Structures are given as structure tokens and as C-alpha cells.
């Protein structure tokens, strides 16, 4: 398998998705097949040619064992303040 291309998407969320994809060594074909989209759609997300439809993006994250969540900034800040690293 050849090395993955760097993600050129402007979205930090999409860039993080491809970090997860690369860490999992998941193929775009395997993800696309489970989501029900063409593998070129995932290539287009990586190259920044197009942005994912939210439903497809959520499904792709679920394939990898993740979910998309919306969190208020103040909730995030309080979670980080409570952590002791």
C-alpha cells in the first residue's frame, strides 16, 4: 500500500478525520463501501476538492469508531480545567 497523501482540506475537522484514517490504516474503499459512497468522494475530501456531506462524514467517523459532537466552548474549557495531566 502506498503512503497516504497529505490532507489539504481547510477544515481542521476533516484533517483530524484523515489523521484517524491514517492511524487506523483504513482504506478509502473500505470506508466508502460501508458508508455507501464512491471512494472518489473520500479522495476529494482529502484533497480539498470537495467537503463531505455531514451525514456521510458522520457515517465515515462511525465506521472508524468515532462520532461527531458539538460542544460549547465553555463546556470544553471546564473539562480541560478539571484535567490534571
Secondary structure, DSSP 8 states (H G I E B T S, - for coil): ---------S-HHHHHHHHHHHHHT--HHHHHHHHTS-HHHHHHHHHTSS---HHHHHHHHHHTT-------HHHHHHHHHH---
